[in-house]
């Protein structure tokens, strides 16, 4: 048995086989098209063949035979109402809906747009469109959406059979594994099947890295900064235990240790079951003060978890995840549909969308961000958005359009000055005027600033005058205050997010916000630290926003506090 010590990124216990992930080993290849017209033609031919297949299936299932008087009907895709008119509605709606997707639906338009705009092969466009739709909507419990995803998957499979390509993005195998890697990017984690991940172990990274945060969102035990041997074969297929509470890895544990951890894993599950009793309980202290607990999410996949654990709303939707793990910018319609579905799913509950915090370690090749000596101090967050105003306006438009369908808020990352807010407000005004002119309905939404730099803290009252609420991003606030890269494993023992300076800054933000009648929500990873729950409540924090898996532990801690006795 070998024992390795690292940093705990997310608590929990996992027991299983190790599988190494090597960068690029399972990555999908983007196939560039030399002849766009040819790829459009290939897709059209495949589409016609699939339409013919659907027609034949319909004929077999329908009591009435399809009218073949029209010689074009066999090969020419028909609008849905045409097919229904000819054949009647007799329990074959699924086939009709599949025909609609290929005849004139959003799937068809998305594939054609990708081929033309990105100059990729038809097969790549089909599988990418399929994967994006599945990723966006697959975790929603709406039967209509699930049926639509099924239909998209079905016609994609038929198309790819004809086009001759269908590649997996990242295939971890058939059985769940403990994934070991040198490091993991956000994009890579987003491409993996959560159901195949028992736990995550990495050489590099830290407990507050963005990849670690995503692992926490996925409710997966994660340990970083482990001294994995360079001869990785020593670990491959070995049995390991992850103790996410202590940051310890046991490789090929002996029977005694394994038995102990089997018992602890069962106890861990019992504790989690006990916490589930708090799902429907209020976020109220012993003395009756209400402090809302919201959820931090990165995608629609996390919505169900937020609702399941009883989140008051979404305090932080990290919208940049929609820009990662892909080869092109998301369009306005794609963003709108995702935000609309989020708003509809959450109903009256507030959903705060943070505009894309790209740059630093959140990169994508198509963004073409120049190499920077110090990207953490570089062109990121609101700076990048204001440099690329068309990109920013596209997202703002999508958010305002989606506001009509629920209770949305918008929060800006990395604001350091009032001049930046001047630019932001001018763009927002432009978007609203354009939407009004086009007759597009929207609501006036609440806006906020992510307070995550010392500069923002020092002008807290001035910034609070400009918005409806303040969000405290403790992850960046800590690293900028301490002048330490939170992802540097060499600094793990020195990186202290409980540092008195951090706590004083949080108090300063709360006071600045309240002075201007702004609510203040603590959004960073520190919000989930139950050792500080009482301290935050004493400071006057109005709300806490944490990853869904941490909602119940924080609720338990909050309900045990009596502020009146402090």
N, C-alpha and C positions, 0 to 999 in steps of 0.2 A: 504493500500500500504506500502511495506517495501522497503527500499533503502540500497543497499550494495555497498561498494567501494573496488575496487581491482586495479590491474595493467593492463593496456591495452597491449595486445600482438599483436593484429591486429585490425585496425580500420574498422568500418562498423556498421550497425544497423541491429539487428535481432529481430523479434517479433514472439513468438510462445510458445508452451507448453514445459515445462521442463520434461526431462526424465533422471533418474539417471542411470548411468552405474556403476555397482559394479564388481570389478575384478573377472574374472573367470566365471561370470554369463552366458556369451554367447560364451565362448571359445570352439573351436573345440578340441576334444580329439584325441590324436594320439593313434591308436590301434596297439600295438605291436603284432607281429606274433610269435607264439610258433613254428610253422612249416613252414619254408619258401617254401619248395617244395610244400606243400599243397596249399599255397597261390598262387604260380605260376600256379599250376594246376587249381585252382578256376578261376583265371584270364583267362587262356587259354580256359576253358569251356565257360565262359561268352563271350569271344571274338568270339568263333565259333558260338554261338547262335546269336550274333549281326551281324556277317557276313552273316548268313543265312537270317536274317531279311532284311538286305540290298539287298541281292540277290533277295528275293521275291518282294521287292519294285521295284527293277530294272526291273524284269520280267513284272510287271504290267505297268510300264511306257514305256518300250521299245517296238518298233514295232516288233522286233525280239525276240524270246524266247531264253533264255540262253541254250546252249548246255549241256545236262545232261549226255552225253555219259561217261564222266569221273565220276566214282562213288565217288571220293574224293571231287568233286567240291562243293557239297552241304555243307559240314562241314569244309573243309580245306581252310583257308584264301589264296587267290590268289594274286600275284603281280598285280599291276594296269594294266600293259601292257597285261597281260593274260586276264583280264576281258574285256578290250577294244577290244582285238583281237577277242574274242569269240562273243561279242555282238555289236560291232561297236560303233561309236560316234554319238549319236542321241539325244542330249539335256539332258542327264542324268549325266553330269559331276560331279554334287554335290555328288551323291551317289558314283560315282567312287572315288572321292577324300576322302570320308569317309572310303571307303574300303581300300584305300591306307594307311591311317593313322593306321588302324588296321592290315593291312597285313605286312607292312615293314617300316612304317614311324617313324618320330621322337617321336610321342606320344607313340607308342608301346614301343620303346626302353627306353623312360623316365620312364614309368610305371614299366617295368621289372627291370630296374636298381634300382629304389627306393625300390621295394620289396626285392630284393637281398641285396642291400647295407645297407638299413636302417632297414631291418627285420620288416616291417610293413604289415598290411593286404592289400589285393588287393584293397578293397574299398577305404581305406585311400590313397593309392598310386594313384588311378584314380582321386579322387576328388582333391588331392593336385596338381597333374600335370595339371589338368584342370584349377584350380584357378591361378597357376603360369603363365600359358600361357595367360589367360585372363588378369591378372594384368599387364603383360609385354607389351601386344600388343593391348588391347582393345580400347585405346584412339587414336590410329593412324588412319588417314583417308584413308589409302591405301585400296581400295576395295578388293584386293586380300587377305590382312591380315585379314580384317573383315570377309570375307568368310571362311577363314581357322579357325578363332576363332569360328564361328558358327558351323562348322563341328566338331571341337573338343568338343564343348558343347553338340552337338547332340549325338555323340557316347558315351560320358561320361554318359549322362542321361540314355541311353539304357543299358550300362554296370552296372550302379549303381542300376537300377531296378532289375537286375538279382542278383547282389551281395548283395542287401538288405540294403544298407546304403547310405545316402547322407545328411550330416549335414551342417548347416550354420555355418560360423565362428562367426561373430558378427551380430546379427539381431537387428536392431534398430526399427523395426516395419514398418508399411505401410506408415505413414505420416511423413513428415520432422519434426524434433524436435530440441530444444536447449538441448544439452547434458551437464549434470552436473556430475562431478566426483570428487573424492578425488584427484586423479592425473591420468594422462594418459601417457602411454609409447608410444614410437615411433611405436612399433610393433602393439599396440592396435589401434592407429589411422590409421595405414596402412590397417588394416582389416575392416575398416568401409566404408560404402557407402557414398561418398561425397554428393550425391544428397539427402541424408536423414538428413544432418546436416545443420541447420540454423545458429547455433553458438555454442560455447564451453565455459563452465565455470568450473574452477577448484579451489579446496581449496589450493592445493600446486602448486609448479612450479613458474616460473617467466616469464617475457616478453621475455627473451632471452633463455629460455629452448629449448631443441631440439624439444619437442612436440609442443611448441608455434611456432617455426619456420616452422614445417610441417603444422600446421594450417594455417599459412600465405601462404605457398605454395598452399594450397587448397582453398585460397581466402575466408576464413570463419572467421567472427568476433570472437575474442577470448579474454577473460578476465581471469586473474589468480589471486591467492591470495585472494579469496573471502571467507568471514566468513560464509560458508554454515553451517546451524545448524546440529548438530549430528543426530537429529531426521529428517532424510531425507524425511520422508513421508510428512512433511510440505510443501516441494517443489514439490514433485511428481505430475505431471499433472497440476501444476499451470501455469498460463499465465505469461510470463516474457518478459522484454525488455532488450536487451544487447546494451549498448552504448559503442562500441569498441573504440571510440575516447577519452572518458574520463575514461574508466575502471569502469563504473557504471552499476549495475543491478537493475532493478525495478521489484519487485515481486508483482503480482496482481495489476498492475497500475490502477489508477482511469481513468475515461473517458477523463479528460483534458490532462493528461500526455500521454495517449495512442494516442489521437488525434494529439498532438504535434509531437510525434515520427513517426506517420504515415506520416505526412507532411515531417519530416526530412528524412525519409527513401526514399520518392519519390524524394526529392531534392538530396539526395545522389546518387540515380540512374541517375538523370539528369546530375550530375557532372561527373559521370563515363562515361556516353554517350558522354559528351563534350570532355573528355580526349581521347576517341577513335579516334577523328580526328587527333591525333598525332601518330597513329599507323605507318603510312608510312612516317613520317617526319624524318629527319636526326638528329643525336645526335651532334648538332653543336651549339656552343655558339653564342651570338650576334655578336661577332667580328670574327667569322669564324673558331674557333678552334674545331676540331673534337675530342670528347671524347666518345669512344664506350660504350654503355650500353648493358651488357650481362645478361643472366638469370642464377640464381641458381636453380637447379632442384634436386629432389631426386629420380625420376623414369621416365620411358617413358611416364607415364600418364601426365607429365608436359610439354612434348615436344610441343604439339599443342598450349598450352597457350603461350609458349615462342615465337613461330612463329606468333601466332595471334597478340601479342602485339608488334611485330617488333623487337625482340631482335637481336643484331648483331651476336650473337652466344651463346654458353653455357660457361659461365665463371667458373662455378663450378658444376660438377655433383657429388653429394654426394653418391658415390658408395656403402657406407656401408649399405644403405637402402636395397640393394639386399641381404644382409646377415641377416637381421632382420625379425621377424615374420615368422620364419620357423624352421624346426626341424633338418636341416642338411646343410652342406656347399653347396653353389652353385658350380656346376662343371664348368670346363673351357668352354665347349660347350655352356652352358646356359649363362655365362657371355659374351662370344664372340657374340652370337646371339643378345643379348641386346645392346651391344656396336656397333655392325654392323648396326643394325636398327637405332640407334641414329645417327651414322655417315651418313648413307644414307638419313635419314630424313632431316638432317641439310645441306646436300650438301657441298658447299664450305665454309660454316660458321664454324668457329673454335668451337670445343667441347673439353673442358678441363675436363678430368676425374681425380678427386682426388682419389688416392688409398684409400682403406678402412680405415676409421678412427674409428676403433672399440675400445672398452674399455670404462672406465668411465661409463656414463649413457647409452651407446649403447652396450647392452649386449644381448646375446642369450645363452640359456642353453647349446647347443651343443658346444659352444666355450670353455666351461669349464675354464673360467678365474677365478683363485683363488680369494677369498674374500680379499679385500685390505682395510686397515685402511682409506686411502685417495685415492680413485680411480681416482680422477681428477689429482692427482700427480703421478699416478701409471703407470702400463704397458698398454699404450694406443697408438693409432696412429702408427707411424712408428716403435716405439719400439716393439709393439706386432707383427707387420708384419715381422720385422727382427728376432724375436724369432721363428716365424713360417714361415720359408722361403719357404716351399712347397706351403703354402697358398698364399704367396706373389707372388711367381713365376707363379702360376696358373693365377692370375689376370693380371700380366704383360704380359704373353703370350696372353691372351684373348684381351688385349688392342692393342698389336702390330698386331695381326692377323686382328683385326677390322680396323686398321689404313689404310689398303689397300682400304677401301670403302668410305673414306671421309677425313676430316681434323681434326685429333685428336691431343690433347695434353695430357700430364700426369703431375700431380702435387702431391707432397709428403707432408703428414701432419705431424706436430709436430717435424720437423727437428730442432735439437738444436746444432749440431756439424758437422764439416767436416768429422769426423770419420764415422758418420752415412751415409753421402753421399758417402763415399768410399764403404761401404757395399752395398748401393743401386745400385751404378753404376756397381759394380761387378756382381750383380744379373741380371741387365738389359743386360749386355754384354753376360752373359751365355744364356739368353733367345734368344737374337738375333742370336747367333751362332747356337743354337739348331734349330731355325726356318730356318736358311739358309741351314743347313745340311739336313733338311727334305724337302727342296724345297717349303716352305710355304712363299708366298709373303707378304711383309709388307713395310711400308714407315718409313723413319727416321722422328721421331716426335719431336716436341718441348716439353721440360720439364720445370717444375717450382717447386718452394718451397713455401709452405704455411707458411708465417711469422706470428707466433702466440705466441711466447714466447719472453720475454726480452732477453734471451740468443741469439736467432736468430737475434734480432734487433742489438745487440752489435757486431755481426760478420757479419753484413749485406753485406758488400762488398765482403768478402771472400766467402760467400754463393752465391752471385750473379754471381761470376766468373764461378760457376759450372753449371748454368742453363740458359735458354732463357728468363724466366720471373719470377716475384715474385707476389704472391697473398697474400694479407693482410687479415688474419682472425681476425677481430676485436672482435668477441665474446670471444674467448679464450685469445687473447692478453689483453683484458680489465680485465678479471678475474685474470689472472696471474700477471698482473702489480699491480692491486689494492689488491691482496691477498684476494679476495672475491669470494665465490661460487655464480655464476650468477643465480643458481636455488634455492637459499636459500631465502624464502619469508621474513625472518627477516631482510634481508639486502637490500630490495628493495629501500628504501628511501636513503640509503647510496651508492648504486651501481650507479656510475656516469660514463657513457660511454663518456661523454663530458669532462672528467677530463683533465686538461692541459697536464699531463704526457702521456695520450693516444694520444693526437693530436701531441705532440712532437715526439713520437715514429713513428707515421705514416709518418711524415715529414722525419725522419731519414731513414726509409725504402725506401721512394721515392728517396731520394738523393743517397743512396747506390746503388740502382738499376740503376739509370741513369748514375752513375759513371762507371758502367760496361756495359752500353748499353742494359740494361734489361728494358723491359716494366713492369710497376707496375699496378696491378689491385686490387682495394678494393673490397673484396668479402663478408665481414661479414654483419650483420644486420645494422650496422652503415652506410653502403653505401646507404641505402634506406631513411636515415634521411635527408629530403630536407632542414632542417635548416642548414646543414653543406655542402651542395652541393657546394656552392661558395667557402668555405674554402678548400675543397678537390681539386677543380680546381686550386685554387691559389697555393696550394702545388705542383702541377704538376702531380697529379694522371692521368694516361693514360686511365684508363677504370674503370667503376663501374659495379659490378655484383650483381643483386638483384633478389628476387623472382619475377616471372612473373607478379603478381598482382601489383607490385610497379614500373614496368618499365615506365609506362606513367606518373605518378606523378613526378618521377625523371627526365624524359625527359623534362617535362614542366619546372621544376626548372632549369635544365641545359641550356635550350634555352633562359632563361631570364638573364643569366649571361654574363657580358662583362668583360673579364679578362684584356683587354687593359686599362680599366678605374681604375683598382685596384692599 
